[in-house]
């Protein structure tokens, strides 16, 4: 009887050790582990930068649209856009890139 308790104790200890080892490995490399957390944080930074670039680009486009609307027409911007699209310059003008 004492021998069966000893075997049971060894078996339970081995199972606990294996489960502990599994959970330690999973806490670092698993789907919700530490490494996955840092990968998600890095991806968040990249996406935040992309979002900020898109927001700034959207603001610039909205500003151009507002300046070219019927209520407030910016003639310099209109002239610039027409020259850019049509590729036309005056005889006395010089294009600098």
Buried (B, 14 or more C-beta within 10 A) or exposed (E): EEEEEEEEEEEEEEEEEEEEEEEEEEEEEEEEBEEEEEEEEEEEEEEEEEEEEEEEEEEEEEEEEEBEEEEEEBEEEEEEBEBEEEEEEEEEEEEEE
